[in-house]
Amino acid sequence: MDDIALKIAFIGAAGMTAQWIAWRLHLPAIVLLLAAGFLAGPATGFLNPAEDFGDIYRPIISIAVAVILFEGGLTLNFREIRETSRAVQRIIMIAGPLTWLGTALSAHYIGGLSWPTAVVLGAILIVTGPTVIMPLLRQSQLGARPASLLRWEAIVNDPIGALCAVIAFEAVLVIIGDHDASSVAVEVILGGGGSIALGFVGARLIEWTFIRGHVPEYLKAPVLFAVVIGVYALADMALEEAGLLAVTIMGVFIANTRIASLTDMRRFKETITTLLVSGLFILLTASLTFDDILGLNLQALFFVLSLLFVIRPIAVMVATIGSGATIQERILTSWIAPRGVVAVAVSGLFGALLIDAGIEDANRMIAFSFAVVVTTIVLHGFTLGPLAKLLRLTKMSKPGLLIVGGSRWSTALAAKLQEQEIPVTLADPNWNHLSHARLSDIPVYFGEVLSENAHHTIEPKRFANLIATTDNDAYNALVCTDFGPELGRSHVFQIGREEEQNNRGLSFTLGGRPLTKPGLSFHTFRERFRDGWTFHVTGLTEEYGWDEYMEGRQEDSIVLLWIKPSGAIVFASIASTKPAAGDRVLSFGVPNGGPPKAATELEQELQEEEAEAEARGEANTDPDDIHTDTKLDN
């Protein structure tokens, strides 16, 4: 027992270490997980999952894959597929069968496998695993449309590929005389249809109980987790591997409901999925033997090359003709198709079943599947980013900044950052507050940033940092609390908050970091801006460094942040190091070259701007004079 506990602890530690190194060095995490599994398994013999975990090994793998597919289904909102729905449908309905046919032919004529093994392998390799795609998308800067294409195909194709493998396996049993064709057809139809119905019923049950308050908040995530496992087990009893289809359907339906606490549950599932993906890849790679590896010859190599460079590109390019996808998106999708946990797990299951049915070369199917998985993970993991940049399908080359609150001074801050080529978006639910930003060609979001629509429209993951700048401190804290888990607690900032205020006001677990030290309120920023304070950017050099800058700056000016040569933003309020040569320091202070403008002169400018706005038919209201009663309930 102690030995098993040690190995479980090793799997967890190795998985999280690989994930951390991948994050730190910007490497594909899956590649490092495969390396860890190989070192723990075939290289050293420390792990032998089949012997170490015995009869529970295969159920553990199956349930883990089901949870991963369900979590993937939770990310599939119908709103984001509107622009790519036709392309996704054609990739699944046309490219999938073409890939099955081409892979089976290649496995038989090039790989040398028997027809039964080749047909089942072709069905299995339809899948493009979300266990690989999701981490790759998380690390890449892929645009919304191509990312949606890859994500939807990966998550929907996984259960379909497993179901096709079931059909192929049952067809083989019919051919060799072990099963009756009519009974198999009834079993597949009833099992597949029942799985879809079971997934739908499970989703509706969760929606009804959660929305009506029959389950308390603290139990929602555990109840959801238990229902997912139950739905998978029931569907799998009806038809082998049909449970994967049931939980995927359930996840997609839940993702498109109006459950208020869905965001919190989704974060819980993401945490569980990260642990499961890490552990699964280590376990499955460790289960390889040197006999499996030595079974890979030139035939296997040519089979893999034909799948990557001939079968997949032809299938996708043919399927997406007239689909509305651009040629760049079609090229990227035809190349990026990494296989993952499901391919390995399902091939291991049906390989063993085919061997029991008397198909002698079925054990080679596992080795072929691993060859495809390892090759696609390595090649696609390292080429997704460069190919997306070459095809101009990336979102942005520099970290973006989201500013919530459309006051005059926050608009001026956004304009100054935009001058420095920092991608910035200004968000506010009041259209008039955004008028100056729109006139300055600053990207804006008109609406409530805490809404579900904002989550899909502004894509929070595009931004590296957020600043909440409204006149409502509680709302600023709510925005930072909501975006904190997505962007990172150290990347969300708000005005009007001092660290010493935590004991008297908001808890330190709520809100964001203070934008300035000491924390200045909205009204202080507004008054100083009206007094003529402006934003300044100063570049540092070897000759004119940080010390020289601090000596020569205006006495009352406030250093807000500095911009690294890479475009990364470092906020002064939390910085642990000083700016270096090549950095650009952004400060807020009195204009260089003289005292601030007189209040009367500034008022005259404001009146002229309001007159121009009225002539354009807009409300002539100064956004800085409005107290926005923002609703705090989401």
C-alpha positions in Angstrom: 0.0 0.0 0.0 2.8 2.4 0.9 4.4 1.6 -2.5 1.2 2.5 -4.3 0.8 5.7 -2.3 4.4 6.7 -3.3 3.7 6.1 -7.0 0.5 8.1 -6.9 2.3 10.9 -5.2 5.0 10.7 -7.8 2.4 10.9 -10.6 0.9 14.0 -9.1 4.3 15.7 -8.4 5.7 14.8 -11.9 2.6 16.1 -13.6 2.5 19.4 -11.8 6.3 19.9 -12.3 5.9 19.3 -16.0 3.0 21.7 -16.2 5.0 24.4 -14.3 8.1 24.0 -16.4 6.0 24.2 -19.6 4.4 27.4 -18.3 7.7 28.9 -17.3 9.6 28.0 -20.5 6.6 28.4 -22.9 6.8 24.8 -24.0 4.0 22.3 -24.9 3.1 20.7 -21.5 2.1 17.4 -23.2 5.6 16.8 -24.5 7.1 17.1 -21.0 4.4 14.8 -19.6 5.2 12.2 -22.2 8.9 12.5 -21.3 8.1 12.1 -17.6 5.9 9.0 -18.4 8.7 7.4 -20.5 11.3 7.9 -17.8 9.1 6.5 -15.1 7.9 3.6 -17.2 10.0 2.0 -20.0 13.3 3.7 -19.1 13.4 2.9 -15.3 10.6 0.5 -14.6 9.5 2.5 -11.6 5.9 2.6 -12.9 4.0 -0.3 -14.4 0.4 0.9 -14.3 -1.3 -2.4 -15.3 0.5 -4.3 -12.5 0.5 -1.5 -9.9 -3.2 -0.7 -10.1 -4.5 -4.1 -11.2 -8.2 -4.4 -12.2 -9.0 -0.7 -11.4 -6.5 0.6 -13.9 -8.8 0.5 -17.0 -11.9 2.0 -15.1 -9.7 4.8 -13.8 -8.6 5.7 -17.3 -12.1 5.5 -18.7 -13.7 7.7 -15.9 -10.9 10.2 -16.2 -11.4 10.5 -20.0 -15.1 10.9 -19.4 -14.6 13.8 -17.0 -12.1 15.4 -19.4 -14.7 15.2 -22.3 -17.4 16.6 -20.0 -15.2 19.6 -19.0 -14.5 20.1 -22.7 -18.2 20.1 -23.4 -18.7 22.8 -20.8 -16.5 25.2 -22.9 -18.7 24.7 -26.1 -21.1 27.6 -26.1 -23.4 27.8 -29.2 -22.7 31.5 -29.5 -19.1 31.1 -30.4 -19.7 28.5 -33.1 -22.0 30.7 -35.1 -19.2 31.9 -37.4 -17.6 28.5 -37.9 -20.6 26.1 -37.5 -20.7 25.1 -41.1 -17.0 24.3 -41.2 -17.2 22.3 -37.9 -20.2 20.3 -39.2 -18.4 19.4 -42.4 -15.2 18.5 -40.6 -17.1 16.1 -38.4 -19.6 14.7 -41.0 -17.3 14.6 -44.0 -13.7 14.8 -43.0 -14.3 12.2 -40.2 -15.4 9.4 -42.5 -12.8 10.3 -45.1 -10.1 10.1 -42.4 -11.5 6.7 -41.3 -11.4 5.3 -44.8 -7.9 6.7 -45.7 -6.4 5.6 -42.4 -7.8 2.1 -42.8 -6.4 1.8 -46.3 -3.0 3.2 -45.2 -2.8 0.9 -42.1 -3.4 -2.2 -44.3 -1.4 -1.4 -47.4 1.4 0.7 -45.9 1.4 -0.4 -42.2 0.9 -4.1 -43.0 -2.0 -4.6 -40.6 -4.8 -7.0 -41.2 -8.1 -5.6 -42.4 -9.9 -6.0 -39.0 -7.2 -4.2 -37.1 -6.8 -1.5 -39.8 -10.6 -0.8 -39.9 -10.8 -0.4 -36.1 -7.6 1.7 -36.0 -9.0 4.0 -38.7 -12.1 4.6 -36.6 -10.0 5.3 -33.5 -7.8 7.9 -35.2 -10.7 10.0 -36.3 -10.3 11.7 -32.9 -8.3 14.8 -32.3 -7.9 14.9 -28.6 -9.0 17.8 -26.4 -6.5 16.6 -23.9 -3.9 18.0 -26.2 -5.7 20.7 -28.0 -6.9 22.6 -24.9 -3.4 23.0 -23.4 -2.0 24.1 -26.8 -4.8 26.7 -27.2 -4.2 27.9 -23.7 -0.5 28.6 -24.5 -1.0 29.9 -28.0 -2.3 33.3 -29.1 -4.7 31.8 -31.7 -7.6 33.9 -33.0 -11.2 33.2 -32.0 -12.3 31.6 -35.2 -9.5 29.0 -35.8 -9.4 28.3 -32.0 -13.2 27.6 -32.1 -12.7 25.3 -35.1 -10.0 23.2 -33.4 -11.8 23.1 -30.0 -15.2 22.0 -31.3 -13.7 19.4 -33.6 -11.5 17.9 -30.9 -14.3 17.7 -28.2 -17.1 16.5 -30.5 -14.9 14.1 -32.5 -13.6 12.2 -29.5 -16.8 10.5 -28.5 -17.8 10.0 -32.1 -14.4 8.3 -32.8 -14.9 6.0 -29.9 -18.4 5.2 -31.1 -17.1 4.5 -34.6 -14.5 2.2 -33.0 -17.4 0.3 -31.3 -19.2 0.0 -34.7 -16.1 -1.2 -36.4 -15.3 -3.7 -33.7 -18.8 -5.1 -33.7 -18.7 -5.3 -37.5 -15.5 -7.4 -37.2 -17.2 -9.8 -34.8 -20.1 -10.1 -37.3 -17.7 -10.9 -40.1 -15.8 -13.6 -38.2 -19.1 -15.1 -37.0 -19.1 -14.2 -33.3 -22.1 -11.9 -33.5 -25.4 -11.6 -35.4 -25.6 -8.6 -37.7 -29.2 -7.7 -36.7 -28.6 -7.8 -33.0 -25.5 -5.6 -33.4 -27.4 -3.0 -35.4 -30.1 -2.8 -32.7 -27.5 -2.6 -30.0 -25.6 0.2 -31.6 -28.8 2.2 -32.5 -30.3 1.8 -29.1 -27.0 2.3 -27.2 -26.1 5.5 -29.2 -29.6 7.0 -29.0 -29.9 6.1 -25.4 -26.5 7.8 -24.6 -27.7 11.0 -26.3 -31.0 10.9 -24.4 -29.2 10.1 -21.1 -26.8 13.1 -21.6 -29.7 15.4 -22.3 -31.7 14.1 -19.3 -28.7 14.5 -17.0 -28.2 18.1 -18.2 -31.8 19.0 -17.7 -31.8 17.4 -14.2 -28.8 19.6 -13.2 -30.4 22.7 -14.7 -33.7 22.2 -12.9 -32.2 21.3 -9.5 -29.6 24.1 -9.5 -31.7 26.9 -10.8 -34.6 26.1 -8.4 -32.2 26.0 -5.4 -32.6 22.3 -4.6 -28.8 22.0 -4.3 -26.9 24.4 -2.0 -23.9 26.3 -3.5 -21.2 24.4 -1.7 -22.6 21.0 -3.0 -23.1 22.0 -6.7 -19.6 21.1 -7.9 -19.5 17.8 -6.1 -23.1 16.9 -7.2 -22.2 17.7 -10.8 -19.1 15.6 -10.6 -21.0 12.6 -9.2 -23.8 13.0 -11.9 -21.2 13.0 -14.6 -19.7 9.7 -13.4 -23.2 8.2 -13.0 -24.3 9.2 -16.5 -21.1 7.7 -18.0 -21.4 4.4 -16.1 -25.1 4.0 -17.1 -24.5 4.7 -20.8 -21.4 2.5 -20.8 -23.5 -0.4 -19.5 -25.7 -0.1 -22.5 -22.9 0.1 -25.1 -19.1 0.0 -24.7 -17.6 3.5 -24.7 -21.0 5.1 -25.4 -20.6 6.8 -22.0 -18.1 9.2 -23.6 -20.8 10.4 -26.0 -23.3 10.8 -23.1 -21.1 13.0 -21.0 -20.0 15.2 -23.9 -23.7 15.8 -24.8 -24.4 16.6 -21.2 -21.5 19.1 -21.0 -22.6 20.9 -24.1 -26.2 21.2 -22.9 -25.2 22.5 -19.5 -22.8 25.0 -21.1 -25.8 26.6 -22.9 -28.1 26.8 -19.9 -28.6 29.9 -17.6 -27.1 28.4 -14.4 -25.8 31.4 -12.5 -23.0 29.5 -10.8 -21.7 27.8 -13.9 -18.5 29.9 -14.0 -17.4 28.7 -10.6 -18.2 25.0 -11.5 -16.3 25.4 -14.7 -13.2 26.6 -12.9 -13.5 23.6 -10.5 -13.7 21.2 -13.5 -10.7 22.9 -15.2 -8.7 22.3 -12.0 -9.7 18.6 -12.0 -9.1 18.3 -15.7 -5.5 19.7 -15.4 -4.8 17.0 -12.8 -6.4 14.2 -14.8 -4.7 15.1 -18.1 -1.3 15.3 -16.4 -1.8 12.0 -14.6 -3.3 10.2 -17.6 -0.4 11.0 -20.0 2.2 9.8 -17.5 0.2 6.6 -16.8 -0.4 5.8 -20.4 3.2 6.5 -21.5 4.5 4.5 -18.6 2.4 1.5 -19.6 4.4 1.2 -22.8 6.9 -1.7 -23.0 10.1 -1.9 -25.0 8.4 -4.7 -27.1 5.8 -2.1 -28.1 8.4 0.4 -29.0 10.5 -2.2 -30.9 7.4 -3.1 -32.8 7.5 0.2 -34.6 9.3 -0.3 -37.9 9.6 1.6 -41.2 6.0 0.6 -42.1 4.7 2.3 -39.0 6.8 5.4 -39.9 5.4 5.6 -43.4 1.9 5.1 -42.0 2.2 8.0 -39.7 3.6 10.2 -42.4 0.8 9.3 -44.7 -1.8 10.2 -42.0 -0.2 13.6 -41.3 0.8 14.8 -44.7 -1.8 13.1 -47.0 -4.9 11.8 -45.4 -5.7 14.5 -42.9 -5.0 17.5 -45.3 -7.0 16.0 -48.1 -9.9 15.1 -45.8 -10.1 18.6 -44.3 -9.5 20.6 -47.5 -12.2 18.6 -49.3 -14.7 18.8 -46.4 -14.3 22.6 -46.0 -14.9 23.6 -49.6 -17.6 26.3 -49.5 -17.8 26.2 -45.7 -17.0 29.8 -45.1 -13.6 29.1 -43.5 -10.7 31.1 -45.0 -7.8 29.3 -46.8 -5.5 30.1 -43.8 -8.0 28.5 -41.4 -8.3 25.5 -43.6 -4.6 25.0 -43.9 -4.1 25.3 -40.1 -6.9 22.9 -39.4 -5.7 20.4 -41.9 -2.3 20.3 -40.2 -3.2 20.6 -36.5 -4.8 17.3 -35.4 -2.9 15.9 -32.4 -4.2 12.7 -30.9 -4.3 12.2 -27.1 -5.6 10.2 -24.2 -8.8 8.9 -25.9 -6.9 7.5 -28.9 -4.5 5.6 -26.6 -7.1 4.4 -24.1 -9.6 3.2 -26.8 -6.9 1.5 -28.8 -5.7 -0.3 -25.7 -9.3 -1.5 -25.0 -10.1 -2.7 -28.5 -6.6 -4.1 -29.1 -7.2 -6.5 -26.1 -10.7 -7.4 -27.3 -9.5 -8.1 -30.9 -6.7 -10.4 -29.5 -9.4 -12.3 -27.5 -11.4 -12.6 -30.7 -8.4 -14.2 -32.4 -6.9 -11.3 -34.4 -3.2 -11.9 -34.0 -1.8 -8.6 -35.0 -4.2 -6.5 -32.9 -1.4 -5.8 -30.3 0.4 -3.7 -33.0 -2.6 -1.4 -33.0 -1.5 0.0 -29.6 2.0 0.7 -30.9 0.7 2.4 -34.0 -1.6 4.6 -31.9 1.2 5.6 -29.6 3.4 6.4 -32.6 0.6 8.7 -34.0 0.0 10.3 -30.6 3.7 11.0 -29.8 4.5 12.3 -33.3 1.4 14.6 -33.5 1.9 15.9 -30.0 5.6 16.8 -30.7 5.1 18.2 -34.2 1.8 20.0 -33.7 2.8 21.2 -30.2 5.9 23.0 -31.5 4.4 24.2 -34.8 1.0 25.5 -33.8 2.3 28.9 -32.7 4.8 29.5 -35.6 2.3 28.3 -38.3 -0.5 30.5 -36.8 1.8 33.5 -36.9 2.8 32.7 -40.5 -0.8 32.4 -41.5 -1.7 35.6 -39.5 -4.2 33.8 -37.4 -2.9 35.0 -34.0 -4.9 37.4 -31.9 -2.1 39.8 -30.9 1.7 39.8 -30.6 1.7 41.8 -27.3 -0.2 41.4 -24.0 -3.4 43.3 -24.0 -4.9 45.5 -21.3 -8.7 45.8 -20.4 -9.8 49.0 -18.7 -13.2 48.9 -17.1 -14.8 52.4 -16.8 -15.0 55.1 -19.5 -14.0 58.3 -17.6 -12.0 61.1 -19.2 -8.8 60.2 -17.5 -9.1 56.4 -18.1 -9.7 57.3 -21.8 -6.6 59.4 -21.8 -4.7 56.5 -20.2 -6.0 54.1 -22.9 -5.0 56.6 -25.6 -1.4 56.9 -24.2 -1.1 53.1 -24.0 -2.3 52.8 -27.6 0.3 55.3 -28.7 2.9 52.8 -27.2 1.4 50.0 -29.3 -0.2 48.2 -26.4 -3.5 46.5 -27.3 -6.1 48.1 -25.1 -9.9 47.9 -24.8 -12.1 50.3 -22.9 -15.4 48.8 -21.4 -18.4 50.6 -20.0 -22.2 50.0 -19.9 -22.8 53.7 -20.6 -22.6 54.6 -24.3 -21.9 58.2 -23.6 -18.9 57.3 -21.5 -17.3 55.7 -24.5 -17.8 58.7 -26.9 -14.3 60.1 -26.4 -12.7 56.7 -26.8 -14.6 56.0 -30.0 -13.5 59.4 -31.4 -9.9 58.5 -30.6 -10.3 55.1 -32.4 -9.8 53.2 -29.1 -11.4 49.7 -29.2 -14.4 49.7 -26.9 -16.9 47.2 -25.4 -20.4 48.6 -24.7 -22.0 46.5 -22.1 -21.7 44.9 -18.7 -18.2 43.2 -18.5 -19.6 40.7 -15.8 -22.2 39.3 -18.2 -21.9 36.0 -20.1 -22.1 37.9 -23.4 -19.0 39.9 -22.4 -17.1 36.7 -21.7 -17.6 35.5 -25.2 -17.3 38.9 -26.9 -14.2 40.4 -25.4 -12.5 37.1 -24.7 -10.8 37.8 -21.4 -7.9 35.5 -22.2 -6.8 38.0 -24.9 -5.7 40.3 -22.0 -2.8 40.0 -19.7 -4.0 42.7 -17.3 -7.1 44.5 -16.2 -7.7 47.9 -14.5 -11.1 48.7 -12.9 -11.4 52.5 -12.9 -15.1 53.2 -12.2 -16.3 55.5 -9.4 -17.8 52.6 -7.5 -15.2 50.9 -5.3 -17.4 47.9 -4.6 -18.0 47.4 -8.3 -14.3 47.6 -9.1 -13.6 45.0 -6.5 -16.3 42.7 -8.0 -14.8 43.0 -11.5 -11.4 42.2 -10.2 -12.7 39.3 -8.2 -14.5 37.9 -11.2 -11.6 38.2 -13.6 -8.9 37.3 -11.1 -9.1 33.5 -11.6 -8.9 33.9 -15.4 -6.1 36.5 -15.6 -4.4 35.8 -12.3 -4.7 37.6 -9.0 -1.5 39.6 -9.6 -2.8 40.9 -13.0 -6.1 42.6 -11.9 -5.9 46.2 -10.5 -8.3 48.8 -9.2 -8.2 52.4 -8.2 -9.3 53.7 -4.8 -7.9 50.8 -2.8 -5.1 50.9 -0.2 -3.6 47.8 1.3 -4.1 49.2 4.8 -7.8 49.6 4.1 -8.3 45.8 4.0 -8.9 45.6 7.8 -11.6 48.3 7.6 -13.3 47.5 4.3 -13.1 44.8 1.7 -11.4 41.5 2.6 -8.0 40.9 1.0 -9.5 37.9 -0.7 -11.7 40.2 -2.7 -10.9 42.8 -5.3 -7.6 43.5 -7.1 -4.2 45.0 -6.4 -4.1 48.8 -5.8 -3.1 50.6 -9.0 -1.1 53.2 -7.0 0.6 53.4 -3.6 -1.0 55.0 -1.7 -4.3 54.1 -3.3 -5.9 57.2 -5.0 -9.7 57.4 -5.4 -11.6 58.0 -8.6 -12.4 61.6 -7.5 -8.7 62.3 -6.8 -7.8 61.1 -10.3 -10.6 63.1 -11.8 -9.7 66.3 -10.0 -6.1 66.1 -10.9 -6.9 65.4 -14.5 -9.2 68.5 -14.6 -6.3 70.4 -13.0 -4.3 69.6 -16.1 -2.4 66.5 -15.1 -1.5 64.3 -18.0 0.1 60.9 -18.8 3.8 60.9 -19.8 6.0 58.2 -21.3 9.7 58.3 -20.8 12.2 55.9 -22.3 15.1 54.7 -20.2 18.6 54.2 -21.6 22.0 53.1 -20.3 22.9 56.8 -19.9 19.5 57.9 -18.6 18.4 55.2 -16.1 15.9 54.9 -13.3 17.8 56.9 -10.8 18.3 59.8 -13.2 14.6 59.6 -14.1 13.5 59.8 -10.5 15.7 62.8 -9.8 14.4 64.8 -12.8 10.7 63.9 -12.7 8.0 66.3 -11.3 7.8 66.0 -7.5 4.1 64.9 -7.3 4.0 62.8 -10.4 2.9 59.1 -10.0 4.6 56.3 -11.7 1.9 53.8 -12.8 3.7 51.2 -14.8 6.5 50.6 -17.3 6.5 48.7 -20.6 9.2 46.2 -21.3 10.7 45.9 -24.8 8.6 42.7 -25.3 5.4 44.7 -24.7 4.8 43.2 -21.2 3.5 45.6 -18.6 4.9 45.8 -15.1 2.8 47.8 -12.6 4.8 49.9 -10.2 2.5 49.2 -7.2 3.6 45.5 -7.1 7.0 45.6 -8.9 9.8 43.8 -7.2 12.5 45.2 -9.5 13.4 48.6 -11.0 12.9 49.5 -14.6 15.9 48.8 -16.8 17.4 50.3 -20.0 14.9 49.9 -22.9 11.9 50.1 -20.6 9.3 52.9 -21.1 8.0 54.4 -17.9 4.4 55.7 -17.9 3.6 58.3 -15.2 0.7 60.6 -14.3 1.6 64.2 -13.4 1.8 67.9 -14.1 2.6 68.6 -17.8 6.2 69.1 -18.7 7.2 72.7 -19.4 4.9 74.6 -17.1 2.1 74.7 -14.5 -1.3 73.1 -15.2 -4.0 74.9 -17.1 -6.3 77.2 -15.3 -9.6 75.7 -14.3 -11.6 78.2 -16.4 -9.6 77.4 -19.5 -10.2 73.7 -19.0 -13.9 74.3 -18.4 -14.1 76.2 -21.7 -12.5 73.2 -23.5 -15.0 70.9 -21.9 -17.9 73.1 -22.9 -16.6 73.1 -26.5 -16.4 69.3 -26.5 -19.9 69.0 -25.1 -21.2 71.4 -27.8 -19.5 69.2 -30.5 -21.1 66.1 -29.0 -24.5 67.7 -28.9 -24.1 68.7 -32.6 -23.4 65.0 -33.3 -26.7 64.1 -31.6 -25.0 62.6 -28.5 -25.9 63.3 -24.9 -23.9 66.4 -23.7 -23.0 64.9 -20.3 -19.5 64.7 -18.8 -19.0 61.1 -17.9 -16.8 62.1 -15.0 -19.7 63.9 -13.4 -22.0 60.9 -13.4 -22.2 58.5 -10.6 -23.0 55.1 -12.2 -25.3 53.0 -10.1 -23.9 49.8 -11.4 -25.9 46.7 -10.5 -23.8 44.3 -8.4 -25.9 41.2 -9.0 -24.9 39.1 -11.9 
